[in-house]
Amino acid sequence: MTTTEATVPAQDPADDTDSFHVFDTTLRDGAQREGINLTVADKLTIARHLDDFGVGFIEGGWPGANPRDTEFFARARAEIDFKHAQLVAFGATRRAGGTAAEDPQVRALLESGAPVITLVAKSHDRHVELALRTTLDENLEMVRDTVSHLVAQGRRVFVDCEHFFDGYRANAEYAKSVVRTAHEAGADVVILCDTNGGMLPAQVTAVVSTVLADTGARLGIHAQDDTGCAVANTLAAVDAGATHVQCTANGYGERVGNANLFPVVAALEIKYGRRVLPVGALAEMTRISHAIAEVVNLTPSTHQPYVGVSAFAHKAGLHASAIKVDPDLYQHIDPERVGNTMRMLVSDMAGRASIELKGKELGVDLGGDRALVSRVVERVKERELSGYTYEAADASFELLLRAEVEGRARKYFRTESWRAIVEDRPDGTHANEATVKLWAKGERIVATAEGNGPVNALDRALRVALERFYPQLAKFELIDYKVRILEGKHGTESTTRVLISTTDGIREWSTVGVAQNVIAASWQALEDAFTYGLLHAGVEPAE
C-alpha cells in the first residue's frame, strides 16, 4: 500500500448495501455529449457493462420523451438480468396546474416498469418563473404531488434539483425549500445538481454541509465539468456528507462532460477505503472503460486517470531509475488494482534503467550487459534525433532491441526495390498501383497490386509477394495510419514520420518509419509491421 492510499478498513457492502449509492447516467446525461448517438442495442450493451462493473443504479433515459428510450426500458426488462444494478427512469415533475395522477409524462414513467424514478425539479427561483412560467409555491406543489404519487405507486424516488448551486446563490431559502419538500414527500435522495458546472470544491463542501444540516434530507451530488472540477466537486460533496454520487462512464456528457465514473469510484474505494463495488470489480475498470468507449465509437482517452494507457506510463530516465528500485516511488497505486499496466516509454530521454525495464516488459533478456544497454540507449537517441519515435511504436523498438541483442536484424524477406504510381485520370479519378521486388527463402518475387492509395497498394503488393511463403500475413490488417511533418523542416523538403498500427485479430502493434518521402517512410513502417507480426506468430526468419 502506498502512502497516498487509504489506511482505514474498507467497508463491506454486505453490511448495508444502501448506505452509499453509485448512480450512473451514461445512457441519459452521457448520451448528450456531442458526437454520441446511441441506438437501443448500444444502450443495452452499455447497461450490461455497467451492471458487470457493479454500479448500484443505471439511469436508462426518459421514457415517453422519445420512442428509443421507451423501447430501451421494454427490452431491458426482457433481455437483461441485472446482477447488481437497478434500472432508473428519468422524467420531470408534473406540469403546472395539473395533477401527477393525470400527467401523461408521469404515467410513462410508471409504465416503464423501472423500480426507481429520478425526477428533475427546478430549484432556482428564476428558472421556476421564467422557464416553467409558474409561481414558486406551485413549483413546490408540483414536487410534492409528483413524488408522493410515485411513492404511493410503489416506486423509489430520487429528485434531481436542477441548477441547485446557482439557485442557492440567488435564493438560498427557496432552494432549500425544494429539497425539504421533496424529502418530506417521500424522496429517498435529493440530488444537488451543479447543472452549469461552475462550482469549485470548497464552495460545494460549504453548501452541501449547510443544506444537510438545515433540511435533514439524504443528499446526492451531480456535477458537470465546466471548470474541470467535476470529480473533485463530487468528492467534496462526499466529504460534506453526500451519500449518492451521479457520474458517467469516461466523463461523457453535455458540453465538456460530467463527473467521470471511474476516477470517482477509484477514489472512493482506494483513497477513502469505502467499498462501493462488488469484490473484484475494481480490477475490471480499465476493461469496462475501454469497452464502453468502443460502443460509443470514441477513441479512449489515453491520459484519463486510472484507466488511460498513459496513466502509468513513464518516460524520464530519472523516473525509470527509481521505478526499477520500487514502482511505488513514482506511482500512486499499483495499476493492476484498476486493471491497468505500467508501461515504460523509450525516447531520447531514456536512460539505462528505462531500457532495462522496457526490455523486461517486452520479454527481451538483456542479461545485465551494461555495454549492450548503453549501446541501445545511444542508438535510440541517435534515431530519435533523426525523427523516429519509439514511445508510440513499441514494435519497432522491440525489433531494434532484438537486433542489438542478437547481433543482426530479423529478416523474413529482403527488399530489392519498390515503386508506387499514382495516375491522375481525365475524369477526376485516380489509380494507385505498386510493384515490389523481393527475395524470400532464396526466391526472387515480383508482385504488383492496386489499392485505394499508394500505401494501400504497397501493402497489397507486399502481401501478394509473400503470402504463399507466410500464410500468417492473411490475418494482418492495417488499422491506423498517421503522418506527421517534423519540426525544423519546410514545405516539400520536410522530413516525414509515419506511424502504422496493425492487428492480427488478437493483438495490436505499432511501427514507425522516417524519410523525406512519405511513401518511403510508409514502406519502412510496413516492413517493421510485417516483420514484428511474423516474429510473434512464431515464424523463423528466412535469412
CORFEN-V864328 format. One line per field, one symbol per residue. burial: + if it has 9 or more other ideal C-beta (glycine too) atoms within 8 Angstrom, else -. A space follows every 50 residues. Layout:
burial = ???
This chain:
burial = -+--+----++-+-------+++++++++++-+--+-+-+-+++++++++ +++++++++++++++--++++++++++--+-+-++++++++-++-+---+ --+-++++++-+-+-++++++++++-+++--+-+-+-+++-+++++++++ +---+-++++++++++++-++--++++++++++-+-+-+++++++-+-+- +-+++++++-++--+-++++++++++--+++-++++++-+++++++++++ +++---+++++++++++++++++++++---++++++-++++++-++-+-+ ---+++++--+++++-+-+++++-------+-+-+-++++-++++++--+ +++++++++--+-+-+-----++++++-+++-++--+++++-++++++++ +++++----++++-+--+-++---------++++++++++----+-+++- +--++++++++++++++--+-++--+-+--+-+--+--+----+++++++ ++++----+++++++--++++++++++++++++++---+--+-
